[in-house]
Amino acid sequence: MIFTAPARRRSAAGTGPPWASWTSASAQAVAAALGGLSLLAISSGLVDLLGAGDDTTVFLLAGTLSGLAAAWLLVLIHPPDRVRDSHVLSGVAVALPLLVGLLAGLHLLVGSTTSVVDALAEATAGLTTTALGAIKPAGSDHGLRFLRAATQWAGGLGALFVGVAILPFFGAGREFADRSRIRGRRPMTPTQRIALRNILIVYGTASVATWLAYTVAGLSIFDALLVAMATVSTGGMVDGDPFARPAVQWVAVGGMVVAGTSLVVLWRLAVGRARGLWRSAELRVYLGLLVIGTVLFLLWTDGAGPEGVRHAAFTVTAAVTTTGFPSAPAGTWSAAAPVLLLGLVSIGPMTGSAGGGFQILRHRALLQVALREMVRQIHPRAVVRVRLGGRVAAEGTLARVVVTQFLSVSVLFVTALAVAVLGLDLVPALGAAVHAISTAGPVRALDGTVLDPSAWPAPARLALLPAMVIGRLSIYPALVALSTGAAVCRNRIRLARRIRSYRGRTL
């Protein structure tokens, strides 16, 4: 990410003095959003040539213009010697909503929809890997279909960059990083540059392997590519029903399990450090959720035999990993089945994966904090340590986890209330809010049927968009961005008042 690169002052022959930290971070966020749009648009335009090529000109023109704008802005930026952590996080939080708006404009230009609400919902759902998109591109040309899949893939990659390579280096989530060099082992994130490289290696390898597996299972090369992008990113938005074949469905289950696994675990497997992985409590809980959830789902539905097991494994894995691949009920569901899926979505996969939700490690931290406080009620002088990732967690880390959970639940209920007030029934409103903050999908009725988000009132759908963005960024960077922006605006107003007061006295 360009936000975190060490900056150097321009020489006397340079083009100007360095910018302020906050201004530089904001400008780089704009450049990153324009650059991201350029890559998505140009790649979609080139892929569109495989079909009729009706949208190729629009894609290439939009991509070229946005790329030139990004390059021009990067030339103008003069980063300061030191960049504050809060300004970096603010830049990250600015880049995602800006890219959402740019992608929505691209959808309108290409003509995939004429509705601004649909365009915003589609762009937000894609970049946040939330399976609540509104556009159905099944009959569209190659470019639009690729744009949808590539947007999800880029969203998953961006989430990994933020969660594994950026936040741990700025005081948020250091306990989840793999940074120390002990006894010659190869950690995943010893430095930020190496972390970015390793994320690309693991994510790219998983994408290619999933693509090949779908191809062997019977999908065409192009369809397999699109479904693989939606799988490894946990985006979950696909065209039509590519999972009709049992082999394809089992490949999807395996791909989703990998996508929900911590990138650190995958890296250790890749470099031959598998010994001791089973000691990871988070990994055991993750696999246990998949197995126990599948068994309970079978008990609460009338599925039986190999087909029932396959359907249950597919549906439960899609919920735990927050992928949200759609699946119609195979028979009659009890009311407990969709409630089970909603609970699994709210828990989420492992920390450091492409999945959303509050994630398992943080839930374990909350449970251990609760148990510790209960023990202290009985034994006030007892020393009870909370361990995260095999290490004793600092009190500041535990406090941050508790506050983050409280704020996430608050955002969830505010969103559910807003959606219900704006026209959606209470049960679907609560389900939509949980899926939005967890970046999951699809929302189901109590009988298990999948609800169509495009049929919801437009104001209710707009109310879900901020929750998707917050769920993807996590509440911490979002709050830091808001507080930093408010502080900058307050300081600018105070400075303007002082300047006016000084000018008044001199005159």
C-alpha positions as CSV (number, residue, x, y, z in Angstrom):
1,M,0.0,0.0,0.0
2,I,1.3,3.4,-0.9
3,F,0.1,4.9,2.4
4,T,2.8,3.3,4.5
5,A,5.8,3.7,2.3
6,P,8.6,5.7,4.1
7,A,8.6,9.2,2.7
8,R,11.6,11.4,2.0
9,R,11.8,15.2,1.7
10,R,12.2,16.7,-1.7
11,S,15.6,18.3,-2.4
12,A,15.9,22.0,-2.9
13,A,15.5,21.4,-6.6
14,G,12.3,19.5,-6.1
15,T,8.8,20.6,-6.9
16,G,7.7,21.8,-3.6
17,P,7.6,21.3,0.2
18,P,6.1,18.1,1.6
19,W,2.4,18.0,2.3
20,A,0.8,17.6,5.7
21,S,0.4,14.1,6.9
22,W,-3.4,14.0,6.8
23,T,-3.5,15.7,3.4
24,S,-0.9,13.4,1.9
25,A,-2.7,10.3,3.2
26,S,-6.0,11.5,1.8
27,A,-4.5,12.3,-1.6
28,Q,-2.8,8.9,-1.7
29,A,-6.2,7.3,-0.9
30,V,-7.7,9.1,-3.9
31,A,-4.9,7.9,-6.1
32,A,-5.3,4.4,-4.9
33,A,-9.0,4.4,-5.6
34,L,-8.4,5.8,-9.1
35,G,-5.7,3.2,-9.7
36,G,-7.9,0.4,-8.6
37,L,-10.7,1.5,-10.9
38,S,-8.2,1.7,-13.8
39,L,-7.0,-1.9,-13.3
40,L,-10.6,-3.3,-13.0
41,A,-11.9,-1.3,-16.0
42,I,-8.9,-2.1,-18.3
43,S,-8.9,-5.8,-17.4
44,S,-12.7,-6.0,-17.9
45,G,-12.4,-4.3,-21.3
46,L,-9.7,-6.8,-22.4
47,V,-11.8,-9.7,-21.3
48,D,-14.8,-8.2,-23.1
49,L,-13.0,-8.8,-26.3
50,L,-13.6,-12.5,-25.8
51,G,-17.3,-11.9,-26.4
52,A,-19.1,-9.4,-28.5
53,G,-17.0,-6.5,-27.3
54,D,-19.9,-4.0,-27.0
55,D,-18.5,-2.5,-23.8
56,T,-14.8,-2.7,-24.6
57,T,-14.5,1.0,-25.6
58,V,-16.2,2.3,-22.5
59,F,-14.1,0.0,-20.2
60,L,-10.8,1.0,-21.8
61,L,-11.6,4.7,-21.9
62,A,-12.7,4.8,-18.3
63,G,-9.7,2.8,-17.2
64,T,-7.2,4.9,-19.1
65,L,-8.6,8.2,-17.8
66,S,-8.6,7.0,-14.2
67,G,-5.1,5.6,-14.5
68,L,-3.8,8.9,-15.9
69,A,-5.5,10.8,-13.1
70,A,-4.0,8.5,-10.5
71,A,-0.5,9.0,-12.0
72,W,-0.9,12.8,-12.2
73,L,-2.0,12.9,-8.5
74,L,0.9,10.7,-7.4
75,V,3.4,13.1,-9.1
76,L,1.9,16.0,-7.2
77,I,2.0,14.4,-3.8
78,H,5.1,15.2,-1.7
79,P,4.8,12.9,1.4
80,P,6.2,14.2,4.7
81,D,9.1,12.5,6.5
82,R,6.8,11.1,9.2
83,V,3.2,9.9,8.8
84,R,0.9,9.5,11.8
85,D,-0.7,6.1,12.3
86,S,-4.2,7.7,12.5
87,H,-3.7,9.4,9.1
88,V,-2.7,6.1,7.5
89,L,-5.9,4.4,8.8
90,S,-7.9,7.4,7.7
91,G,-6.4,7.0,4.2
92,V,-7.4,3.3,4.1
93,A,-10.9,4.2,5.2
94,V,-11.2,6.9,2.6
95,A,-10.1,4.7,-0.3
96,L,-12.8,2.1,0.0
97,P,-15.9,4.4,-0.1
98,L,-14.3,6.4,-2.9
99,L,-13.7,3.3,-5.0
100,V,-17.3,2.2,-4.4
101,G,-18.5,5.5,-5.9
102,L,-16.2,5.2,-8.8
103,L,-17.3,1.6,-9.5
104,A,-20.9,2.6,-9.3
105,G,-20.3,5.3,-11.9
106,L,-18.6,2.7,-14.1
107,H,-21.7,0.4,-13.9
108,L,-23.9,3.3,-15.0
109,L,-21.6,4.2,-17.8
110,V,-21.5,0.6,-19.1
111,G,-25.2,0.3,-18.8
112,S,-25.4,-2.7,-16.5
113,T,-28.1,-0.8,-14.7
114,T,-29.9,2.6,-14.9
115,S,-30.6,2.7,-11.2
116,V,-28.1,4.7,-9.0
117,V,-29.2,2.6,-6.0
118,D,-28.5,-0.7,-7.8
119,A,-25.1,0.6,-9.0
120,L,-24.1,1.6,-5.4
121,A,-25.4,-1.7,-3.9
122,E,-23.6,-3.7,-6.5
123,A,-20.3,-1.9,-6.1
124,T,-20.5,-2.0,-2.3
125,A,-21.4,-5.6,-2.2
126,G,-18.5,-6.5,-4.6
127,L,-15.7,-4.6,-2.9
128,T,-16.9,-5.6,0.6
129,T,-17.4,-9.3,-0.5
130,T,-21.0,-9.2,0.7
131,A,-23.3,-11.4,-1.3
132,L,-26.1,-8.8,-1.4
133,G,-25.7,-7.5,-5.0
134,A,-28.6,-6.3,-7.0
135,I,-27.5,-6.7,-10.6
136,K,-28.0,-10.0,-12.4
137,P,-25.4,-10.2,-15.2
138,A,-26.2,-13.8,-16.3
139,G,-27.1,-12.7,-19.8
140,S,-24.4,-10.0,-20.0
141,D,-21.2,-10.1,-22.1
142,H,-17.9,-11.2,-20.7
143,G,-16.7,-7.8,-19.6
144,L,-19.6,-7.2,-17.1
145,R,-19.4,-10.7,-15.7
146,F,-15.7,-10.4,-15.2
147,L,-16.0,-7.0,-13.6
148,R,-18.3,-8.5,-11.0
149,A,-16.0,-11.3,-10.2
150,A,-12.8,-9.2,-10.3
151,T,-14.4,-6.7,-7.9
152,Q,-15.0,-9.4,-5.4
153,W,-11.4,-10.8,-5.8
154,A,-9.9,-7.3,-5.4
155,G,-12.1,-6.8,-2.3
156,G,-10.8,-10.0,-0.7
157,L,-7.2,-9.1,-1.5
158,G,-7.7,-5.6,-0.1
159,A,-9.2,-7.0,3.1
160,L,-6.2,-9.2,3.6
161,F,-3.8,-6.3,2.9
162,V,-5.5,-4.2,5.6
163,G,-6.0,-7.0,8.2
164,V,-2.6,-8.7,7.8
165,A,-0.1,-6.2,6.4
166,I,-1.4,-2.8,7.5
167,L,-3.3,-2.8,10.8
168,P,-0.7,-5.0,12.7
169,F,2.0,-2.4,11.9
170,F,-0.1,0.4,13.3
171,G,-1.1,-0.9,16.7
172,A,-4.3,-2.6,15.7
173,G,-4.2,-6.3,15.6
174,R,-0.5,-6.9,16.4
175,E,-1.4,-10.0,18.3
176,F,-2.7,-11.6,15.1
177,A,0.5,-11.1,13.1
178,D,3.3,-13.6,12.4
179,R,6.3,-11.3,12.7
180,S,8.9,-12.7,15.0
181,R,12.0,-14.7,13.8
182,I,12.6,-17.5,16.2
183,R,15.1,-20.4,15.6
184,G,15.4,-19.5,11.9
185,R,11.8,-19.9,11.0
186,R,10.2,-17.9,8.2
187,P,7.5,-15.7,9.5
188,M,4.8,-14.3,7.2
189,T,4.9,-10.7,8.2
190,P,8.4,-9.7,9.5
191,T,8.2,-6.5,7.5
192,Q,5.4,-4.8,5.7
193,R,6.9,-5.2,2.2
194,I,7.5,-8.9,2.8
195,A,3.9,-9.3,4.2
196,L,2.5,-7.8,1.0
197,R,4.5,-10.1,-1.1
198,N,3.6,-13.2,0.9
199,I,-0.1,-12.3,0.8
200,L,0.0,-12.1,-3.0
201,I,1.8,-15.4,-3.2
202,V,-0.7,-17.3,-1.0
203,Y,-3.8,-15.6,-2.3
204,G,-2.7,-16.0,-5.9
205,T,-1.8,-19.6,-5.5
206,A,-5.2,-20.4,-3.8
207,S,-7.0,-18.6,-6.7
208,V,-5.2,-20.5,-9.4
209,A,-5.6,-23.9,-7.6
210,T,-9.4,-23.2,-7.1
211,W,-9.7,-22.2,-10.8
212,L,-8.1,-25.4,-12.0
213,A,-10.2,-27.5,-9.6
214,Y,-13.4,-26.0,-10.9
215,T,-12.2,-26.7,-14.5
216,V,-11.5,-30.3,-13.7
217,A,-15.0,-30.5,-12.0
218,G,-16.7,-29.7,-15.2
219,L,-17.0,-25.9,-15.5
220,S,-15.8,-24.0,-18.6
221,I,-12.5,-22.2,-18.3
222,F,-14.2,-18.8,-18.1
223,D,-17.0,-19.8,-15.7
224,A,-14.5,-21.6,-13.5
225,L,-12.4,-18.4,-13.3
226,L,-15.4,-16.3,-12.2
227,V,-16.6,-18.8,-9.6
228,A,-13.0,-19.2,-8.3
229,M,-12.7,-15.4,-7.8
230,A,-16.0,-15.4,-5.8
231,T,-14.8,-18.4,-3.7
232,V,-11.3,-17.4,-2.6
233,S,-12.5,-13.8,-1.8
234,T,-15.6,-15.1,0.1
235,G,-17.6,-12.8,-2.2
236,G,-20.3,-15.3,-3.0
237,M,-21.9,-13.5,-6.0
238,V,-22.1,-15.8,-9.0
239,D,-24.1,-16.0,-12.2
240,G,-26.9,-18.5,-12.4
241,D,-26.4,-21.8,-10.6
242,P,-22.9,-23.2,-11.3
243,F,-23.2,-25.7,-8.4
244,A,-25.7,-28.1,-10.0
245,R,-23.0,-30.8,-10.3
246,P,-22.0,-32.6,-7.1
247,A,-18.2,-32.3,-8.0
248,V,-18.4,-28.6,-8.4
249,Q,-20.2,-28.2,-5.1
250,W,-17.5,-30.3,-3.3
251,V,-14.8,-28.1,-4.9
252,A,-16.7,-25.1,-3.6
253,V,-16.7,-26.5,-0.1
254,G,-13.0,-27.1,-0.2
255,G,-12.3,-23.6,-1.6
256,M,-14.4,-21.9,1.0
257,V,-12.7,-23.8,3.8
258,V,-9.3,-22.6,2.5
259,A,-10.7,-19.0,2.1
260,G,-11.9,-19.0,5.7
261,T,-8.5,-20.2,7.1
262,S,-6.0,-17.7,8.5
263,L,-3.4,-16.7,5.9
264,V,-0.8,-17.3,8.5
265,V,-1.8,-21.0,8.8
266,L,-1.7,-21.3,5.0
267,W,1.7,-19.7,4.9
268,R,3.1,-22.1,7.6
269,L,1.7,-25.0,5.6
270,A,3.4,-23.7,2.4
271,V,6.8,-23.3,4.0
272,G,6.7,-26.6,5.8
273,R,5.9,-25.5,9.3
274,A,2.8,-27.6,9.8
275,R,4.1,-29.1,13.1
276,G,2.2,-27.5,16.0
277,L,-0.6,-26.1,13.9
278,W,-3.2,-28.3,15.7
279,R,-2.3,-26.6,18.9
280,S,-4.0,-23.5,17.5
281,A,-7.3,-23.3,19.4
282,E,-8.7,-21.0,16.7
283,L,-8.1,-23.6,14.0
284,R,-9.7,-26.3,16.1
285,V,-12.8,-24.2,16.8
286,Y,-13.0,-23.3,13.1
287,L,-13.0,-26.9,12.0
288,G,-15.3,-27.8,14.9
289,L,-17.9,-25.2,13.8
290,L,-17.9,-26.6,10.3
291,V,-18.4,-30.2,11.5
292,I,-20.9,-29.5,14.3
293,G,-22.8,-27.0,12.1
294,T,-23.2,-29.6,9.4
295,V,-24.5,-32.2,11.8
296,L,-27.0,-29.8,13.4
297,F,-28.1,-28.6,10.0
298,L,-28.8,-32.2,8.9
299,L,-30.8,-32.8,12.1
300,W,-32.9,-29.7,11.5
301,T,-33.7,-30.4,7.8
302,D,-35.0,-33.4,6.1
303,G,-31.9,-34.0,4.0
304,A,-30.5,-37.5,4.1
305,G,-27.9,-39.6,2.4
306,P,-24.9,-38.4,0.4
307,E,-26.9,-35.6,-1.3
308,G,-28.2,-34.3,2.1
309,V,-24.7,-34.3,3.5
310,R,-23.3,-32.5,0.5
311,H,-26.0,-29.9,0.7
312,A,-25.5,-29.4,4.4
313,A,-21.7,-29.1,4.1
314,F,-22.1,-26.6,1.3
315,T,-24.7,-24.4,3.1
316,V,-22.9,-24.4,6.5
317,T,-19.5,-23.7,5.0
318,A,-20.9,-20.8,3.0
319,A,-22.3,-19.4,6.3
320,V,-19.2,-19.9,8.5
321,T,-16.8,-18.5,6.0
322,T,-19.3,-15.6,5.2
323,T,-19.1,-16.5,1.5
324,G,-22.8,-16.7,1.0
325,F,-23.2,-18.9,-2.0
326,P,-26.9,-19.2,-2.7
327,S,-28.5,-22.6,-2.1
328,A,-32.2,-23.4,-2.3
329,P,-33.7,-25.5,0.6
330,A,-33.5,-29.2,-0.1
331,G,-36.8,-30.1,1.4
332,T,-38.4,-28.8,4.6
333,W,-36.4,-26.7,7.0
334,S,-37.2,-26.3,10.7
335,A,-37.1,-22.7,12.0
336,A,-33.9,-23.6,13.9
337,A,-31.9,-24.1,10.6
338,P,-31.9,-20.5,9.3
339,V,-31.3,-19.3,12.9
340,L,-28.2,-21.7,13.0
341,L,-26.9,-20.2,9.8
342,L,-27.4,-16.7,11.1
343,G,-25.5,-17.5,14.3
344,L,-22.6,-19.0,12.2
345,V,-22.5,-15.9,10.0
346,S,-22.2,-13.7,13.0
347,I,-19.2,-15.7,14.4
348,G,-17.3,-15.9,11.1
349,P,-14.1,-17.7,10.1
350,M,-10.5,-17.4,11.4
351,T,-8.9,-14.0,12.0
352,G,-6.5,-13.1,9.1
353,S,-8.7,-14.7,6.5
354,A,-10.7,-13.1,3.6
355,G,-13.9,-13.8,5.5
356,G,-15.9,-11.3,7.5
357,G,-17.8,-11.4,10.8
358,F,-16.4,-10.8,14.2
359,Q,-14.2,-13.9,13.7
360,I,-13.3,-16.7,16.0
361,L,-10.2,-15.4,17.8
362,R,-12.0,-12.3,19.0
363,H,-15.0,-14.4,20.2
364,R,-12.6,-16.5,22.2
365,A,-11.0,-13.4,23.7
366,L,-14.5,-12.2,24.8
367,L,-15.3,-15.5,26.3
368,Q,-12.0,-15.7,28.2
369,V,-12.5,-12.1,29.5
370,A,-16.0,-13.0,30.7
371,L,-14.7,-16.2,32.5
372,R,-11.9,-14.2,34.1
373,E,-14.3,-11.6,35.5
374,M,-16.5,-14.4,36.9
375,V,-13.5,-16.0,38.6
376,R,-12.5,-12.6,40.0
377,Q,-15.9,-12.2,41.5
378,I,-15.2,-15.4,43.6
379,H,-11.5,-14.9,44.0
380,P,-10.7,-11.2,43.9
381,R,-6.9,-11.7,44.1
382,A,-6.7,-14.4,41.5
383,V,-4.3,-13.8,38.5
384,V,-6.0,-15.1,35.4
385,R,-4.2,-14.6,32.1
386,V,-5.9,-14.5,28.8
387,R,-4.0,-16.1,25.9
388,L,-4.5,-15.2,22.2
389,G,-2.6,-17.1,19.5
390,G,-0.5,-18.9,22.2
391,R,0.6,-15.6,23.8
392,V,-0.6,-13.7,26.8
393,A,-2.8,-10.9,25.6
394,A,-2.1,-7.4,26.8
395,E,-4.8,-5.6,28.7
396,G,-5.0,-2.9,26.0
397,T,-5.6,-5.6,23.4
398,L,-8.5,-7.1,25.5
399,A,-10.0,-3.7,26.0
400,R,-9.9,-3.0,22.3
401,V,-11.6,-6.3,21.5
402,V,-14.4,-5.6,24.0
403,V,-14.9,-2.1,22.7
404,T,-14.9,-3.3,19.1
405,Q,-17.5,-5.9,19.9
406,F,-19.7,-3.4,21.6
407,L,-19.5,-0.9,18.8
408,S,-20.1,-3.7,16.2
409,V,-23.3,-4.8,18.0
410,S,-24.4,-1.1,18.2
411,V,-23.9,-0.6,14.5
412,L,-25.8,-3.9,13.9
413,F,-28.9,-2.8,15.9
414,V,-28.9,0.7,14.5
415,T,-28.7,-0.7,11.0
416,A,-31.5,-3.2,11.7
417,L,-33.7,-0.4,13.2
418,A,-33.1,1.8,10.2
419,V,-33.8,-0.9,7.7
420,A,-37.0,-1.9,9.5
421,V,-38.2,1.7,9.7
422,L,-37.5,2.2,6.0
423,G,-39.8,-0.5,4.9
424,L,-38.5,-4.0,5.6
425,D,-40.1,-6.5,7.9
426,L,-38.4,-7.0,11.3
427,V,-37.0,-10.5,10.8
428,P,-35.6,-9.8,7.3
429,A,-34.3,-6.4,8.6
430,L,-32.4,-8.1,11.4
431,G,-31.0,-10.8,9.1
432,A,-30.0,-8.2,6.5
433,A,-28.1,-6.1,9.2
434,V,-26.3,-9.2,10.5
435,H,-25.2,-10.2,7.0
436,A,-24.2,-6.6,6.1
437,I,-21.9,-6.1,9.2
438,S,-20.5,-9.7,8.7
439,T,-20.1,-9.1,4.9
440,A,-22.0,-12.3,4.2
441,G,-25.2,-13.4,2.5
442,P,-27.7,-14.4,1.4
443,V,-30.5,-13.3,3.7
444,R,-33.0,-16.1,4.3
445,A,-36.6,-16.3,5.5
446,L,-37.6,-18.7,8.3
447,D,-38.4,-21.4,5.9
448,G,-34.9,-21.2,4.4
449,T,-35.8,-19.5,1.1
450,V,-33.3,-16.9,-0.2
451,L,-34.6,-13.4,-0.3
452,D,-33.9,-11.2,-3.3
453,P,-32.3,-7.9,-2.2
454,S,-33.3,-6.1,-5.4
455,A,-37.0,-6.4,-4.2
456,W,-36.3,-4.5,-1.0
457,P,-37.2,-0.8,-0.8
458,A,-34.4,1.5,-2.1
459,P,-34.0,3.5,1.2
460,A,-33.6,0.2,3.2
461,R,-30.9,-1.0,0.8
462,L,-29.0,2.3,1.1
463,A,-29.1,2.0,4.8
464,L,-27.2,-1.3,4.5
465,L,-24.3,0.2,2.6
466,P,-22.5,1.9,5.5
467,A,-22.7,-1.4,7.5
468,M,-21.1,-3.3,4.7
469,V,-18.2,-0.8,4.5
470,I,-17.7,-0.8,8.3
471,G,-17.9,-4.6,8.4
472,R,-15.2,-4.9,5.7
473,L,-12.8,-2.3,7.2
474,S,-13.6,-3.3,10.8
475,I,-14.9,-0.7,13.2
476,Y,-11.5,0.4,14.3
477,P,-10.2,2.1,11.1
478,A,-13.6,3.5,10.5
479,L,-13.8,5.2,13.8
480,V,-10.2,6.4,13.5
481,A,-11.0,7.9,10.2
482,L,-14.1,9.7,11.5
483,S,-12.3,11.0,14.6
484,T,-9.3,12.1,12.5
485,G,-11.5,13.9,9.9
486,A,-13.4,15.6,12.7
487,A,-10.2,16.7,14.4
488,V,-8.7,18.1,11.2
489,C,-11.9,20.0,10.4
490,R,-12.0,21.4,13.9
491,N,-8.4,22.5,13.7
492,R,-8.9,24.1,10.3
493,I,-11.9,26.1,11.6
494,R,-9.9,27.2,14.7
495,L,-7.0,28.3,12.5
496,A,-9.3,30.2,10.1
497,R,-10.8,32.0,13.1
498,R,-7.4,32.9,14.5
499,I,-6.3,34.3,11.1
500,R,-9.5,36.4,10.8
501,S,-9.0,37.7,14.4
502,Y,-5.3,38.5,13.7
503,R,-6.2,40.4,10.5
504,G,-8.9,42.3,12.3
505,R,-6.5,43.5,15.0
506,T,-3.8,44.5,12.4
507,L,-6.3,46.5,10.4
